[in-house]
Amino acid sequence: MPPDPPIYRLPEQWEPWEAMLDKAMRERLQLAIKQGITDEEMRTSDNWRSEVRQLPMLPVQDLTSEVLLRRAHHTLTFIMHFYIHTLPLTAPVVIPASIGIPLLKVSTHLQLPPIATYSDTVLYNWELKKAPSASEMETELEWGLDLQNLKSQDLFTGTCDEEEFFLSSARIELRGVEALELMRASMDEMFVGDDIAIRRITSYLTRLAGVVQALTGLLMDVRKGCDPDVFYHRVRPWFCGQDSDPGERKWTFEGIAGCGDDLEEPTDLSGPSAGQSALIHALDIFLITKDADIYAKTPPRVPSTPICRSPSLA
């Protein structure tokens, strides 16, 4: 999770991408599988997809920082999902080169699949409702931001249910920063191994239990703002991947053969999942909540030089 809100928009050079995403959200494009979808809604989606196909092929070599690359991946994958999931189920899924080729190149740089991921929908899809005042900054909680001062940058449906679903994970990631610090400090003390280290580890683990309890509460709070029926029927279909395509269609990227950049047809098109969260995996490994026999066979290696205790957590 980035420590600061991710950028909201790419520079002017890539404004056509941002404008196309804006238009998709503004016109409230509808899922092709929506029951009772009207002819007008289908025409709106068809016209928007036509504009996507006419987009210029924008260069990606000037996306020179991870911040820009992350925003480009987010924007292009959202456009791609809007494009695919508004297609009639009888139409083949061919992702236009105007968005597909730049997406493949950006994905290669980031080592991410060319599809919406947890990073796109949660980690790099939030901002503050309002900037904290100086006094609020002084009284800010030790472990991070005010978790109720968050909002999503981009949404497929524009519903509170979708936003709450994404933000519940964002809050967990931000609250989990303290857990990562406590786990790191505990590992440092394990390498020291004296009586003081044991007392500190005990203190850290007690605090970690409280953080895990807080994370559990944040997870359960998703029920307060996200109706299951709305989520499963109106929200979730937007970010389904090829393996969940309602028409069981293969997704192909137009123009790969002729782009000359050694791009290959991707094989990982599964879509986002909270299981992609590094925080959750870190907790699993540290607390040995699963695959305990595997972890037991590979104990941590003791370093040859002493490790200093973390004064910030003492």
C-alpha positions in Angstrom: 0.0 0.0 0.0 1.5 3.4 -0.9 2.0 5.6 2.1 0.4 8.5 0.3 -2.6 8.7 -1.9 -1.7 7.6 -5.5 -1.9 10.2 -8.3 -5.4 10.9 -9.5 -4.5 11.4 -13.2 -1.8 10.9 -15.7 -0.1 13.9 -17.3 -1.6 15.6 -20.4 0.3 13.3 -22.8 -2.0 10.5 -21.8 -5.1 12.5 -21.3 -7.0 10.5 -24.0 -6.9 7.4 -21.7 -8.1 9.4 -18.7 -10.9 11.1 -20.8 -12.1 7.7 -22.0 -12.3 6.3 -18.5 -14.1 9.4 -17.3 -16.7 9.0 -20.1 -17.3 5.4 -19.3 -18.0 6.3 -15.6 -20.0 9.4 -16.5 -22.3 7.6 -19.0 -22.9 4.8 -16.5 -22.1 2.0 -19.0 -24.1 -1.1 -18.2 -23.1 -4.8 -18.1 -24.0 -6.7 -21.2 -25.5 -9.4 -18.9 -27.8 -6.9 -17.2 -31.3 -8.1 -17.1 -33.6 -5.8 -19.0 -30.8 -3.8 -20.6 -32.3 -1.2 -23.0 -31.5 -0.5 -26.6 -30.4 2.9 -25.6 -28.0 1.6 -23.0 -26.5 -0.9 -25.6 -26.1 2.0 -28.1 -24.3 4.1 -25.5 -21.9 1.3 -24.8 -21.4 0.5 -28.5 -20.6 4.2 -29.3 -18.1 4.3 -26.4 -16.4 1.2 -27.5 -16.1 2.7 -31.0 -14.3 5.7 -29.5 -11.9 3.3 -27.7 -11.0 1.6 -31.0 -10.2 5.0 -32.5 -7.9 6.1 -29.7 -4.3 6.9 -30.9 -1.5 4.6 -30.0 0.1 6.5 -27.1 3.8 5.8 -26.2 4.7 4.3 -22.8 8.4 5.0 -22.8 7.9 8.3 -21.1 6.1 6.6 -18.1 9.4 6.7 -16.3 8.3 6.2 -12.7 6.4 3.5 -10.9 3.9 6.1 -9.9 3.0 6.8 -13.5 3.2 3.2 -14.5 0.8 2.2 -11.7 -1.7 4.9 -12.8 -1.4 3.8 -16.4 -2.1 0.2 -15.5 -5.1 1.2 -13.4 -6.5 3.4 -16.2 -6.0 1.0 -19.0 -7.3 -2.0 -17.2 -10.4 -0.2 -16.1 -11.0 0.8 -19.7 -10.4 -2.8 -20.8 -12.9 -4.2 -18.3 -15.5 -1.6 -19.4 -14.9 -2.6 -23.0 -15.1 -6.3 -22.5 -18.0 -6.5 -20.1 -20.2 -4.2 -22.3 -19.7 -6.4 -25.3 -22.7 -8.6 -26.3 -22.1 -12.2 -25.2 -22.2 -13.3 -28.9 -19.3 -11.0 -29.8 -15.7 -12.2 -29.6 -13.4 -10.5 -27.1 -10.7 -8.7 -29.0 -9.0 -6.0 -27.0 -8.2 -3.0 -29.3 -4.5 -2.4 -29.9 -5.0 1.2 -28.9 -5.3 0.1 -25.2 -4.1 -3.5 -25.3 -0.6 -2.9 -26.6 0.2 -0.1 -24.1 -1.3 -2.2 -21.4 0.9 -5.2 -22.3 4.0 -3.0 -22.2 3.1 -1.3 -18.9 2.3 -4.7 -17.4 5.7 -6.0 -18.5 7.5 -3.2 -16.7 5.5 -3.7 -13.5 5.5 -7.5 -13.7 1.7 -7.5 -13.4 -0.8 -9.3 -15.5 -2.6 -7.2 -18.1 -5.9 -7.2 -16.3 -7.4 -5.4 -13.3 -5.6 -6.6 -10.1 -6.0 -6.0 -6.4 -3.4 -3.3 -6.9 -5.6 -1.4 -9.4 -8.9 -1.7 -7.5 -7.6 -1.2 -4.0 -4.0 -0.3 -3.4 -3.8 2.5 -6.1 -7.4 3.5 -6.2 -7.9 5.7 -3.1 -7.6 9.3 -2.0 -8.5 11.5 1.0 -11.9 13.0 1.2 -10.3 16.1 2.7 -6.7 17.0 3.5 -6.0 16.9 7.3 -5.4 20.2 9.1 -2.2 20.9 10.9 -3.8 20.1 14.3 -5.2 16.9 12.9 -1.7 15.9 11.6 -0.3 16.5 15.1 -3.0 14.2 16.7 -2.9 11.6 13.9 -2.9 8.0 15.0 0.5 6.5 15.3 -0.2 3.8 12.7 -1.5 5.9 9.9 -4.4 7.8 8.4 -8.0 8.4 9.5 -9.6 5.3 7.9 -12.9 7.1 7.5 -11.4 9.9 5.5 -10.9 7.7 2.4 -12.8 7.5 -0.9 -12.2 5.6 -4.1 -10.8 7.3 -7.2 -12.6 5.3 -9.9 -15.6 2.9 -9.8 -17.3 0.8 -12.4 -20.8 1.3 -11.0 -20.5 4.5 -9.0 -22.4 2.7 -6.2 -21.7 3.1 -2.5 -21.6 -0.7 -2.4 -18.7 -0.9 -4.8 -16.8 1.8 -3.0 -17.3 0.2 0.4 -16.1 -3.1 -1.0 -12.8 -1.6 -2.3 -12.3 0.7 0.8 -12.8 -2.1 3.3 -9.6 -3.7 1.8 -7.9 -0.3 1.7 -8.6 0.3 5.4 -7.2 -3.2 6.2 -4.0 -2.5 4.3 -3.5 0.9 6.0 -4.3 -0.4 9.5 -2.1 -3.4 8.8 1.0 -1.2 8.6 1.4 -1.5 12.3 1.2 -5.3 12.0 4.1 -5.3 9.5 6.2 -3.2 11.9 5.5 -5.5 14.8 6.3 -8.6 12.8 9.6 -7.0 11.6 10.5 -6.0 15.1 9.7 -9.4 16.5 12.0 -11.1 13.9 14.8 -8.7 14.9 14.5 -9.7 18.5 14.4 -13.4 17.7 17.9 -13.1 16.2 19.1 -11.4 19.5 17.5 -14.0 21.7 18.3 -12.7 25.2 15.9 -12.1 28.1 15.2 -8.5 27.0 14.4 -9.7 23.5 11.9 -12.3 24.9 10.1 -9.6 26.9 9.9 -7.4 23.9 8.6 -10.1 21.6 5.9 -10.9 24.2 4.9 -7.2 24.1 5.0 -7.1 20.3 2.8 -10.2 19.9 0.3 -8.9 22.4 0.0 -5.7 20.3 -0.1 -7.8 17.1 -3.1 -9.7 18.5 -4.9 -6.4 19.0 -4.1 -5.3 15.4 -5.4 -8.6 14.0 -8.6 -8.1 16.0 -8.9 -4.6 14.6 -8.4 -6.0 11.0 -11.1 -8.6 11.6 -13.5 -5.8 12.7 -12.7 -3.8 9.5 -13.4 -6.9 7.4 -16.7 -7.5 9.0 -17.7 -3.9 8.6 -18.0 -4.4 4.9 -21.5 -5.7 5.5 -22.6 -2.3 6.7 -22.1 -0.6 3.4 -22.0 -3.4 0.7 -25.2 -5.3 0.0 -24.3 -8.8 -1.1 -27.0 -8.8 -3.8 -25.7 -5.6 -5.3 -22.1 -6.8 -5.1 -22.6 -10.2 -6.8 -25.0 -9.0 -9.5 -24.0 -5.4 -10.3 -20.4 -4.9 -9.1 -18.4 -8.2 -9.2 -19.1 -9.0 -12.9 -17.2 -5.8 -14.0 -13.9 -7.1 -12.8 -14.2 -10.8 -13.6 -11.4 -12.2 -15.7 -11.3 -14.5 -18.7 -11.8 -17.6 -16.5 -15.1 -16.2 -15.3 -16.3 -14.8 -18.7 -20.1 -15.3 -18.9 -19.7 -16.4 -22.5 -16.7 -18.6 -21.9 -14.8 -16.6 -24.5 -11.1 -16.4 -25.0 -9.7 -12.9 -24.6 -7.3 -11.9 -27.3 -5.1 -8.8 -27.7 -5.2 -7.2 -31.2 -1.9 -6.3 -32.8 0.6 -8.3 -30.8 2.2 -10.0 -33.8 2.9 -6.7 -35.6 4.1 -4.5 -32.7 7.7 -5.7 -32.8 8.3 -5.6 -29.0 8.5 -9.3 -28.3 5.1 -9.2 -26.6 3.3 -12.5 -26.0 -0.4 -13.4 -25.6 -0.9 -13.3 -21.8 -2.0 -16.5 -20.0 -2.9 -15.0 -16.6 -6.2 -13.2 -17.0 -7.9 -14.1 -13.7 -8.9 -10.7 -12.3 -8.5 -9.1 -8.9 -8.7 -10.9 -5.5 -8.0 -9.9 -1.9 -5.9 -13.0 -1.9 -3.3 -10.9 -3.8 -2.8 -8.9 -0.7 0.9 -9.1 0.5 -0.3 -8.2 4.0 -2.5 -11.2 4.4 0.3 -13.5 3.1 2.7 -11.9 5.6 0.4 -12.6 8.5 -0.2 -16.2 7.3 3.6 -16.9 7.2 4.5 -15.1 10.4 1.7 -16.7 12.5 2.0 -20.0 10.6 -1.7 -20.2 10.1 -1.4 -22.6 7.1 1.2 -24.9 5.6 2.9 -25.0 9.0 4.9 -28.1 8.0 6.4 -26.3 5.1 7.4 -23.3 7.2 8.8 -25.5 9.9 11.3 -27.1 7.4 12.8 -23.7 6.5 13.6 -21.8 9.8 14.9 -18.2 9.5 18.6 -18.0 8.9 20.6 -16.3 11.7 22.6 -13.5 10.3 26.3 -13.3 10.9 26.2 -9.7 12.3 24.0 -8.4 15.2 20.7 -6.8 14.4 19.8 -3.6 16.4 16.6 -3.5 18.2 13.9 -1.1 16.7 13.8 1.9 19.0 10.5 3.0 17.5 8.7 0.0 18.9 10.5 -0.3 22.1 
